[in-house]
């Protein structure tokens, strides 16, 4: 396995981990009935998870 392949594999694992964290965050925010705060187009937005 080359260094580039190792980097790609690590990159893919990191992305999968971030997806799981995002899903758990949305579930947590739904349970607590609180908003998610994001930065979009240079502005702070508050989103209610549904």
N, C-alpha and C positions, 0 to 999 in steps of 0.2 A: 504494500500500500504506500503510495507516494504521500509526500507532505500535503499536497493540494487535496488529495482525497481525504486525508485525515481532517483537514480544516473544514471541508465540505460536510463531513459526517458530524463534526462538532457543531457546526453552524446549524445543521438540521435538528440536532438534539436540543440546542438552545431554543430554536423556534417552537418546537413541540412543547418544551417546558413553559415557555411564555404563553402559549395557547391555553395550557391547563390552568395556569395562574389566572389568566383573564376570565376563564369560565368560572373558577371558584370565586373570584371577586364579584362577578355579576350575581351569582347565587347568594353570596353573603349580603350584598346590597339589597337584593330582593327581600331576603328574610328580615333585614333590619328596617326596610322601607326608607332607605336613605338614597341620596343622589350620588352619581358618579361625576366627578369634576374632571374635565378634559380641556386641553388647549387645542382649538381648532381655528385655523385661519388667523392666528395671532391673537385670538380672543379666548377668554376663559368661558367655557360653557358648562352648565349643570344639566345632567341627563338623568331622568328617572328610569331605572331599569323596569321593563315590563315582562 
